[in-house]
Amino acid sequence: MTVAAEERTYADIALVDLLDRLIGTGVVLAGDIVISMSGIDLVQISLRALITSVRREMTEAWEES
């Protein structure tokens, strides 16, 4: 394997591990978009997202209630 191929493989594994850890613990994404003209806000959009995995224990607790 060449050095470039080894670095690419290592980077791919690191990205997968990072995504797995983030989704396992949960990630909150938030953002605001404001469209204004002459200092007057015309449109405001607020975006909120929670990204997480669902564990079996969570679904069992949900079904019991």
PDB file with SEQRES, HELIX, SHEET and CRYST1 records, atoms N, CA, C and O in Angstrom:
SEQRES   1 A   65  MET THR VAL ALA ALA GLU GLU ARG THR TYR ALA ASP ILE          
SEQRES   2 A   65  ALA LEU VAL ASP LEU LEU ASP ARG LEU ILE GLY THR GLY          
SEQRES   3 A   65  VAL VAL LEU ALA GLY ASP ILE VAL ILE SER MET SER GLY          
SEQRES   4 A   65  ILE ASP LEU VAL GLN ILE SER LEU ARG ALA LEU ILE THR          
SEQRES   5 A   65  SER VAL ARG ARG GLU MET THR GLU ALA TRP GLU GLU SER          
HELIX    1 AA1 VAL A    3  THR A   25  1                                  23    
HELIX    2 AA2 ARG A   56  GLU A   64  1                                   9    
SHEET    1 AA1 2 VAL A  27  MET A  37  0                                        
SHEET    2 AA1 2 ILE A  40  ILE A  51 -1                                        
CRYST1    1.000    1.000    1.000  90.00  90.00  90.00 P 1           1          
ATOM      1  N   MET A   1       0.848  -1.168   0.000  1.00  0.00           N  
ATOM      2  CA  MET A   1       0.000   0.000   0.000  1.00  0.00           C  
ATOM      3  C   MET A   1       0.899   1.239   0.000  1.00  0.00           C  
ATOM      4  O   MET A   1       1.915   1.268   0.695  1.00  0.00           O  
ATOM      5  N   THR A   2       0.535   2.240  -0.763  1.00  0.00           N  
ATOM      6  CA  THR A   2       1.323   3.464  -0.809  1.00  0.00           C  
ATOM      7  C   THR A   2       1.013   4.337   0.401  1.00  0.00           C  
ATOM      8  O   THR A   2       0.030   4.113   1.108  1.00  0.00           O  
ATOM      9  N   VAL A   3       1.851   5.317   0.625  1.00  0.00           N  
ATOM     10  CA  VAL A   3       1.655   6.222   1.766  1.00  0.00           C  
ATOM     11  C   VAL A   3       0.342   6.984   1.616  1.00  0.00           C  
ATOM     12  O   VAL A   3      -0.383   7.165   2.595  1.00  0.00           O  
ATOM     13  N   ALA A   4       0.029   7.433   0.395  1.00  0.00           N  
ATOM     14  CA  ALA A   4      -1.217   8.179   0.167  1.00  0.00           C  
ATOM     15  C   ALA A   4      -2.426   7.296   0.453  1.00  0.00           C  
ATOM     16  O   ALA A   4      -3.403   7.761   1.040  1.00  0.00           O  
ATOM     17  N   ALA A   5      -2.374   6.031   0.046  1.00  0.00           N  
ATOM     18  CA  ALA A   5      -3.487   5.119   0.296  1.00  0.00           C  
ATOM     19  C   ALA A   5      -3.651   4.854   1.783  1.00  0.00           C  
ATOM     20  O   ALA A   5      -4.775   4.773   2.278  1.00  0.00           O  
ATOM     21  N   GLU A   6      -2.529   4.717   2.508  1.00  0.00           N  
ATOM     22  CA  GLU A   6      -2.614   4.508   3.954  1.00  0.00           C  
ATOM     23  C   GLU A   6      -3.215   5.718   4.655  1.00  0.00           C  
ATOM     24  O   GLU A   6      -4.036   5.565   5.560  1.00  0.00           O  
ATOM     25  N   GLU A   7      -2.814   6.919   4.249  1.00  0.00           N  
ATOM     26  CA  GLU A   7      -3.362   8.138   4.850  1.00  0.00           C  
ATOM     27  C   GLU A   7      -4.847   8.266   4.555  1.00  0.00           C  
ATOM     28  O   GLU A   7      -5.613   8.664   5.433  1.00  0.00           O  
ATOM     29  N   ARG A   8      -5.272   7.939   3.340  1.00  0.00           N  
ATOM     30  CA  ARG A   8      -6.678   8.026   2.982  1.00  0.00           C  
ATOM     31  C   ARG A   8      -7.491   7.027   3.797  1.00  0.00           C  
ATOM     32  O   ARG A   8      -8.567   7.368   4.289  1.00  0.00           O  
ATOM     33  N   THR A   9      -6.997   5.797   3.950  1.00  0.00           N  
ATOM     34  CA  THR A   9      -7.701   4.784   4.725  1.00  0.00           C  
ATOM     35  C   THR A   9      -7.819   5.222   6.182  1.00  0.00           C  
ATOM     36  O   THR A   9      -8.877   5.066   6.790  1.00  0.00           O  
ATOM     37  N   TYR A  10      -6.747   5.768   6.746  1.00  0.00           N  
ATOM     38  CA  TYR A  10      -6.766   6.244   8.125  1.00  0.00           C  
ATOM     39  C   TYR A  10      -7.766   7.383   8.283  1.00  0.00           C  
ATOM     40  O   TYR A  10      -8.494   7.429   9.275  1.00  0.00           O  
ATOM     41  N   ALA A  11      -7.811   8.301   7.321  1.00  0.00           N  
ATOM     42  CA  ALA A  11      -8.742   9.423   7.391  1.00  0.00           C  
ATOM     43  C   ALA A  11     -10.183   8.934   7.292  1.00  0.00           C  
ATOM     44  O   ALA A  11     -11.053   9.461   7.985  1.00  0.00           O  
ATOM     45  N   ASP A  12     -10.457   7.944   6.451  1.00  0.00           N  
ATOM     46  CA  ASP A  12     -11.805   7.399   6.331  1.00  0.00           C  
ATOM     47  C   ASP A  12     -12.245   6.741   7.633  1.00  0.00           C  
ATOM     48  O   ASP A  12     -13.384   6.915   8.065  1.00  0.00           O  
ATOM     49  N   ILE A  13     -11.360   5.998   8.249  1.00  0.00           N  
ATOM     50  CA  ILE A  13     -11.693   5.340   9.516  1.00  0.00           C  
ATOM     51  C   ILE A  13     -11.925   6.392  10.598  1.00  0.00           C  
ATOM     52  O   ILE A  13     -12.851   6.258  11.398  1.00  0.00           O  
ATOM     53  N   ALA A  14     -11.115   7.413  10.631  1.00  0.00           N  
ATOM     54  CA  ALA A  14     -11.277   8.458  11.635  1.00  0.00           C  
ATOM     55  C   ALA A  14     -12.609   9.183  11.457  1.00  0.00           C  
ATOM     56  O   ALA A  14     -13.267   9.500  12.447  1.00  0.00           O  
ATOM     57  N   LEU A  15     -13.016   9.448  10.231  1.00  0.00           N  
ATOM     58  CA  LEU A  15     -14.289  10.121   9.980  1.00  0.00           C  
ATOM     59  C   LEU A  15     -15.459   9.247  10.406  1.00  0.00           C  
ATOM     60  O   LEU A  15     -16.418   9.743  10.997  1.00  0.00           O  
ATOM     61  N   VAL A  16     -15.393   7.958  10.115  1.00  0.00           N  
ATOM     62  CA  VAL A  16     -16.460   7.040  10.524  1.00  0.00           C  
ATOM     63  C   VAL A  16     -16.550   6.978  12.033  1.00  0.00           C  
ATOM     64  O   VAL A  16     -17.649   7.002  12.587  1.00  0.00           O  
ATOM     65  N   ASP A  17     -15.411   6.897  12.711  1.00  0.00           N  
ATOM     66  CA  ASP A  17     -15.419   6.869  14.177  1.00  0.00           C  
ATOM     67  C   ASP A  17     -15.987   8.156  14.757  1.00  0.00           C  
ATOM     68  O   ASP A  17     -16.739   8.123  15.731  1.00  0.00           O  
ATOM     69  N   LEU A  18     -15.633   9.280  14.167  1.00  0.00           N  
ATOM     70  CA  LEU A  18     -16.145  10.566  14.628  1.00  0.00           C  
ATOM     71  C   LEU A  18     -17.658  10.638  14.462  1.00  0.00           C  
ATOM     72  O   LEU A  18     -18.360  11.043  15.389  1.00  0.00           O  
ATOM     73  N   LEU A  19     -18.169  10.251  13.298  1.00  0.00           N  
ATOM     74  CA  LEU A  19     -19.622  10.267  13.071  1.00  0.00           C  
ATOM     75  C   LEU A  19     -20.341   9.315  14.011  1.00  0.00           C  
ATOM     76  O   LEU A  19     -21.411   9.643  14.524  1.00  0.00           O  
ATOM     77  N   ASP A  20     -19.769   8.140  14.244  1.00  0.00           N  
ATOM     78  CA  ASP A  20     -20.381   7.174  15.155  1.00  0.00           C  
ATOM     79  C   ASP A  20     -20.467   7.742  16.564  1.00  0.00           C  
ATOM     80  O   ASP A  20     -21.488   7.584  17.234  1.00  0.00           O  
ATOM     81  N   ARG A  21     -19.416   8.394  17.015  1.00  0.00           N  
ATOM     82  CA  ARG A  21     -19.411   8.976  18.358  1.00  0.00           C  
ATOM     83  C   ARG A  21     -20.408  10.132  18.462  1.00  0.00           C  
ATOM     84  O   ARG A  21     -21.119  10.250  19.459  1.00  0.00           O  
ATOM     85  N   LEU A  22     -20.462  10.987  17.431  1.00  0.00           N  
ATOM     86  CA  LEU A  22     -21.378  12.123  17.460  1.00  0.00           C  
ATOM     87  C   LEU A  22     -22.833  11.672  17.456  1.00  0.00           C  
ATOM     88  O   LEU A  22     -23.647  12.196  18.216  1.00  0.00           O  
ATOM     89  N   ILE A  23     -23.162  10.714  16.613  1.00  0.00           N  
ATOM     90  CA  ILE A  23     -24.549  10.248  16.537  1.00  0.00           C  
ATOM     91  C   ILE A  23     -24.916   9.464  17.790  1.00  0.00           C  
ATOM     92  O   ILE A  23     -26.054   9.534  18.254  1.00  0.00           O  
ATOM     93  N   GLY A  24     -23.961   8.718  18.342  1.00  0.00           N  
ATOM     94  CA  GLY A  24     -24.224   7.955  19.563  1.00  0.00           C  
ATOM     95  C   GLY A  24     -24.553   8.842  20.746  1.00  0.00           C  
ATOM     96  O   GLY A  24     -25.404   8.489  21.562  1.00  0.00           O  
ATOM     97  N   THR A  25     -23.896   9.988  20.856  1.00  0.00           N  
ATOM     98  CA  THR A  25     -24.156  10.888  21.975  1.00  0.00           C  
ATOM     99  C   THR A  25     -25.192  11.947  21.638  1.00  0.00           C  
ATOM    100  O   THR A  25     -25.840  12.487  22.535  1.00  0.00           O  
ATOM    101  N   GLY A  26     -25.355  12.248  20.359  1.00  0.00           N  
ATOM    102  CA  GLY A  26     -26.330  13.248  19.924  1.00  0.00           C  
ATOM    103  C   GLY A  26     -25.667  14.538  19.502  1.00  0.00           C  
ATOM    104  O   GLY A  26     -24.667  14.963  20.080  1.00  0.00           O  
ATOM    105  N   VAL A  27     -26.230  15.144  18.502  1.00  0.00           N  
ATOM    106  CA  VAL A  27     -25.719  16.403  17.974  1.00  0.00           C  
ATOM    107  C   VAL A  27     -26.899  17.343  17.782  1.00  0.00           C  
ATOM    108  O   VAL A  27     -27.947  16.935  17.282  1.00  0.00           O  
ATOM    109  N   VAL A  28     -26.732  18.585  18.172  1.00  0.00           N  
ATOM    110  CA  VAL A  28     -27.753  19.602  17.946  1.00  0.00           C  
ATOM    111  C   VAL A  28     -27.194  20.596  16.935  1.00  0.00           C  
ATOM    112  O   VAL A  28     -26.123  21.169  17.137  1.00  0.00           O  
ATOM    113  N   LEU A  29     -27.930  20.791  15.850  1.00  0.00           N  
ATOM    114  CA  LEU A  29     -27.561  21.768  14.836  1.00  0.00           C  
ATOM    115  C   LEU A  29     -28.549  22.927  14.923  1.00  0.00           C  
ATOM    116  O   LEU A  29     -29.758  22.716  15.016  1.00  0.00           O  
ATOM    117  N   ALA A  30     -28.034  24.132  14.893  1.00  0.00           N  
ATOM    118  CA  ALA A  30     -28.898  25.305  14.984  1.00  0.00           C  
ATOM    119  C   ALA A  30     -28.387  26.376  14.046  1.00  0.00           C  
ATOM    120  O   ALA A  30     -27.181  26.535  13.859  1.00  0.00           O  
ATOM    121  N   GLY A  31     -29.317  27.109  13.457  1.00  0.00           N  
ATOM    122  CA  GLY A  31     -28.927  28.192  12.577  1.00  0.00           C  
ATOM    123  C   GLY A  31     -30.076  29.157  12.346  1.00  0.00           C  
ATOM    124  O   GLY A  31     -31.246  28.789  12.450  1.00  0.00           O  
ATOM    125  N   ASP A  32     -29.731  30.377  12.036  1.00  0.00           N  
ATOM    126  CA  ASP A  32     -30.723  31.414  11.749  1.00  0.00           C  
ATOM    127  C   ASP A  32     -30.369  32.078  10.430  1.00  0.00           C  
ATOM    128  O   ASP A  32     -29.203  32.357  10.151  1.00  0.00           O  
ATOM    129  N   ILE A  33     -31.388  32.326   9.628  1.00  0.00           N  
ATOM    130  CA  ILE A  33     -31.223  33.037   8.361  1.00  0.00           C  
ATOM    131  C   ILE A  33     -32.154  34.245   8.402  1.00  0.00           C  
ATOM    132  O   ILE A  33     -33.347  34.112   8.673  1.00  0.00           O  
ATOM    133  N   VAL A  34     -31.601  35.411   8.135  1.00  0.00           N  
ATOM    134  CA  VAL A  34     -32.406  36.629   8.118  1.00  0.00           C  
ATOM    135  C   VAL A  34     -32.177  37.327   6.786  1.00  0.00           C  
ATOM    136  O   VAL A  34     -31.039  37.589   6.397  1.00  0.00           O  
ATOM    137  N   ILE A  35     -33.269  37.625   6.092  1.00  0.00           N  
ATOM    138  CA  ILE A  35     -33.207  38.391   4.847  1.00  0.00           C  
ATOM    139  C   ILE A  35     -33.748  39.780   5.158  1.00  0.00           C  
ATOM    140  O   ILE A  35     -34.887  39.934   5.599  1.00  0.00           O  
ATOM    141  N   SER A  36     -32.917  40.779   4.922  1.00  0.00           N  
ATOM    142  CA  SER A  36     -33.341  42.140   5.238  1.00  0.00           C  
ATOM    143  C   SER A  36     -33.020  43.072   4.079  1.00  0.00           C  
ATOM    144  O   SER A  36     -32.160  42.794   3.243  1.00  0.00           O  
ATOM    145  N   MET A  37     -33.745  44.193   4.059  1.00  0.00           N  
ATOM    146  CA  MET A  37     -33.522  45.213   3.046  1.00  0.00           C  
ATOM    147  C   MET A  37     -33.570  46.567   3.744  1.00  0.00           C  
ATOM    148  O   MET A  37     -34.532  46.875   4.448  1.00  0.00           O  
ATOM    149  N   SER A  38     -32.551  47.359   3.552  1.00  0.00           N  
ATOM    150  CA  SER A  38     -32.448  48.688   4.166  1.00  0.00           C  
ATOM    151  C   SER A  38     -32.559  48.629   5.683  1.00  0.00           C  
ATOM    152  O   SER A  38     -33.137  49.520   6.304  1.00  0.00           O  
ATOM    153  N   GLY A  39     -32.009  47.587   6.270  1.00  0.00           N  
ATOM    154  CA  GLY A  39     -32.016  47.461   7.723  1.00  0.00           C  
ATOM    155  C   GLY A  39     -33.323  46.961   8.303  1.00  0.00           C  
ATOM    156  O   GLY A  39     -33.472  46.928   9.525  1.00  0.00           O  
ATOM    157  N   ILE A  40     -34.277  46.570   7.468  1.00  0.00           N  
ATOM    158  CA  ILE A  40     -35.567  46.052   7.937  1.00  0.00           C  
ATOM    159  C   ILE A  40     -35.606  44.559   7.643  1.00  0.00           C  
ATOM    160  O   ILE A  40     -35.451  44.134   6.499  1.00  0.00           O  
ATOM    161  N   ASP A  41     -35.816  43.767   8.698  1.00  0.00           N  
ATOM    162  CA  ASP A  41     -35.892  42.319   8.524  1.00  0.00           C  
ATOM    163  C   ASP A  41     -37.180  41.952   7.799  1.00  0.00           C  
ATOM    164  O   ASP A  41     -38.272  42.276   8.266  1.00  0.00           O  
ATOM    165  N   LEU A  42     -37.057  41.272   6.652  1.00  0.00           N  
ATOM    166  CA  LEU A  42     -38.222  40.852   5.883  1.00  0.00           C  
ATOM    167  C   LEU A  42     -38.600  39.406   6.161  1.00  0.00           C  
ATOM    168  O   LEU A  42     -39.779  39.084   6.313  1.00  0.00           O  
ATOM    169  N   VAL A  43     -37.596  38.532   6.229  1.00  0.00           N  
ATOM    170  CA  VAL A  43     -37.831  37.105   6.459  1.00  0.00           C  
ATOM    171  C   VAL A  43     -36.816  36.609   7.473  1.00  0.00           C  
ATOM    172  O   VAL A  43     -35.628  36.914   7.374  1.00  0.00           O  
ATOM    173  N   GLN A  44     -37.289  35.843   8.451  1.00  0.00           N  
ATOM    174  CA  GLN A  44     -36.395  35.218   9.415  1.00  0.00           C  
ATOM    175  C   GLN A  44     -36.740  33.745   9.495  1.00  0.00           C  
ATOM    176  O   GLN A  44     -37.896  33.381   9.711  1.00  0.00           O  
ATOM    177  N   ILE A  45     -35.742  32.901   9.323  1.00  0.00           N  
ATOM    178  CA  ILE A  45     -35.915  31.450   9.382  1.00  0.00           C  
ATOM    179  C   ILE A  45     -34.986  30.910  10.462  1.00  0.00           C  
ATOM    180  O   ILE A  45     -33.783  31.169  10.440  1.00  0.00           O  
ATOM    181  N   SER A  46     -35.544  30.166  11.398  1.00  0.00           N  
ATOM    182  CA  SER A  46     -34.749  29.527  12.447  1.00  0.00           C  
ATOM    183  C   SER A  46     -34.774  28.023  12.214  1.00  0.00           C  
ATOM    184  O   SER A  46     -35.837  27.423  12.057  1.00  0.00           O  
ATOM    185  N   LEU A  47     -33.598  27.431  12.195  1.00  0.00           N  
ATOM    186  CA  LEU A  47     -33.473  25.995  11.959  1.00  0.00           C  
ATOM    187  C   LEU A  47     -32.903  25.327  13.199  1.00  0.00           C  
ATOM    188  O   LEU A  47     -31.896  25.775  13.747  1.00  0.00           O  
ATOM    189  N   ARG A  48     -33.542  24.265  13.636  1.00  0.00           N  
ATOM    190  CA  ARG A  48     -33.054  23.480  14.769  1.00  0.00           C  
ATOM    191  C   ARG A  48     -33.201  22.013  14.404  1.00  0.00           C  
ATOM    192  O   ARG A  48     -34.241  21.599  13.892  1.00  0.00           O  
ATOM    193  N   ALA A  49     -32.162  21.226  14.665  1.00  0.00           N  
ATOM    194  CA  ALA A  49     -32.216  19.792  14.389  1.00  0.00           C  
ATOM    195  C   ALA A  49     -31.463  19.038  15.476  1.00  0.00           C  
ATOM    196  O   ALA A  49     -30.391  19.462  15.908  1.00  0.00           O  
ATOM    197  N   LEU A  50     -32.024  17.928  15.910  1.00  0.00           N  
ATOM    198  CA  LEU A  50     -31.378  17.025  16.852  1.00  0.00           C  
ATOM    199  C   LEU A  50     -31.129  15.724  16.119  1.00  0.00           C  
ATOM    200  O   LEU A  50     -32.058  15.093  15.616  1.00  0.00           O  
ATOM    201  N   ILE A  51     -29.878  15.332  16.061  1.00  0.00           N  
ATOM    202  CA  ILE A  51     -29.511  14.093  15.378  1.00  0.00           C  
ATOM    203  C   ILE A  51     -28.923  13.163  16.418  1.00  0.00           C  
ATOM    204  O   ILE A  51     -27.926  13.489  17.063  1.00  0.00           O  
ATOM    205  N   THR A  52     -29.540  12.005  16.579  1.00  0.00           N  
ATOM    206  CA  THR A  52     -29.061  11.027  17.552  1.00  0.00           C  
ATOM    207  C   THR A  52     -29.525   9.638  17.130  1.00  0.00           C  
ATOM    208  O   THR A  52     -30.395   9.498  16.270  1.00  0.00           O  
ATOM    209  N   SER A  53     -28.952   8.643  17.726  1.00  0.00           N  
ATOM    210  CA  SER A  53     -29.388   7.282  17.463  1.00  0.00           C  
ATOM    211  C   SER A  53     -30.429   6.886  18.511  1.00  0.00           C  
ATOM    212  O   SER A  53     -30.474   7.469  19.595  1.00  0.00           O  
ATOM    213  N   VAL A  54     -31.250   5.911  18.193  1.00  0.00           N  
ATOM    214  CA  VAL A  54     -32.270   5.439  19.114  1.00  0.00           C  
ATOM    215  C   VAL A  54     -31.847   4.066  19.604  1.00  0.00           C  
ATOM    216  O   VAL A  54     -31.642   3.146  18.813  1.00  0.00           O  
ATOM    217  N   ARG A  55     -31.720   3.938  20.909  1.00  0.00           N  
ATOM    218  CA  ARG A  55     -31.337   2.652  21.494  1.00  0.00           C  
ATOM    219  C   ARG A  55     -32.592   1.855  21.830  1.00  0.00           C  
ATOM    220  O   ARG A  55     -33.677   2.416  21.983  1.00  0.00           O  
ATOM    221  N   ARG A  56     -32.433   0.572  21.939  1.00  0.00           N  
ATOM    222  CA  ARG A  56     -33.548  -0.317  22.239  1.00  0.00           C  
ATOM    223  C   ARG A  56     -34.219   0.061  23.559  1.00  0.00           C  
ATOM    224  O   ARG A  56     -35.443  -0.007  23.669  1.00  0.00           O  
ATOM    225  N   GLU A  57     -33.437   0.457  24.558  1.00  0.00           N  
ATOM    226  CA  GLU A  57     -34.016   0.842  25.845  1.00  0.00           C  
ATOM    227  C   GLU A  57     -34.944   2.039  25.714  1.00  0.00           C  
ATOM    228  O   GLU A  57     -35.946   2.140  26.422  1.00  0.00           O  
ATOM    229  N   MET A  58     -34.608   2.932  24.816  1.00  0.00           N  
ATOM    230  CA  MET A  58     -35.436   4.123  24.602  1.00  0.00           C  
ATOM    231  C   MET A  58     -36.791   3.745  24.029  1.00  0.00           C  
ATOM    232  O   MET A  58     -37.815   4.278  24.456  1.00  0.00           O  
ATOM    233  N   THR A  59     -36.808   2.829  23.065  1.00  0.00           N  
ATOM    234  CA  THR A  59     -38.071   2.447  22.445  1.00  0.00           C  
ATOM    235  C   THR A  59     -38.940   1.650  23.416  1.00  0.00           C  
ATOM    236  O   THR A  59     -40.163   1.787  23.399  1.00  0.00           O  
ATOM    237  N   GLU A  60     -38.328   0.820  24.264  1.00  0.00           N  
ATOM    238  CA  GLU A  60     -39.098   0.049  25.238  1.00  0.00           C  
ATOM    239  C   GLU A  60     -39.748   0.976  26.243  1.00  0.00           C  
ATOM    240  O   GLU A  60     -40.906   0.770  26.606  1.00  0.00           O  
ATOM    241  N   ALA A  61     -39.036   1.988  26.700  1.00  0.00           N  
ATOM    242  CA  ALA A  61     -39.606   2.954  27.651  1.00  0.00           C  
ATOM    243  C   ALA A  61     -40.746   3.726  26.998  1.00  0.00           C  
ATOM    244  O   ALA A  61     -41.744   4.030  27.652  1.00  0.00           O  
ATOM    245  N   TRP A  62     -40.608   4.038  25.738  1.00  0.00           N  
ATOM    246  CA  TRP A  62     -41.648   4.768  25.013  1.00  0.00           C  
ATOM    247  C   TRP A  62     -42.914   3.924  24.870  1.00  0.00           C  
ATOM    248  O   TRP A  62     -44.023   4.440  25.010  1.00  0.00           O  
ATOM    249  N   GLU A  63     -42.754   2.633  24.594  1.00  0.00           N  
ATOM    250  CA  GLU A  63     -43.896   1.738  24.409  1.00  0.00           C  
ATOM    251  C   GLU A  63     -44.638   1.503  25.721  1.00  0.00           C  
ATOM    252  O   GLU A  63     -45.855   1.316  25.713  1.00  0.00           O  
ATOM    253  N   GLU A  64     -43.928   1.510  26.843  1.00  0.00           N  
ATOM    254  CA  GLU A  64     -44.556   1.270  28.151  1.00  0.00           C  
ATOM    255  C   GLU A  64     -45.420   2.427  28.609  1.00  0.00           C  
ATOM    256  O   GLU A  64     -46.391   2.219  29.337  1.00  0.00           O  
ATOM    257  N   SER A  65     -45.087   3.648  28.194  1.00  0.00           N  
ATOM    258  CA  SER A  65     -45.843   4.797  28.685  1.00  0.00           C  
ATOM    259  C   SER A  65     -47.076   5.070  27.880  1.00  0.00           C  
ATOM    260  O   SER A  65     -47.812   6.010  28.179  1.00  0.00           O  
TER     261      SER A  65                                                      
END                                                                             
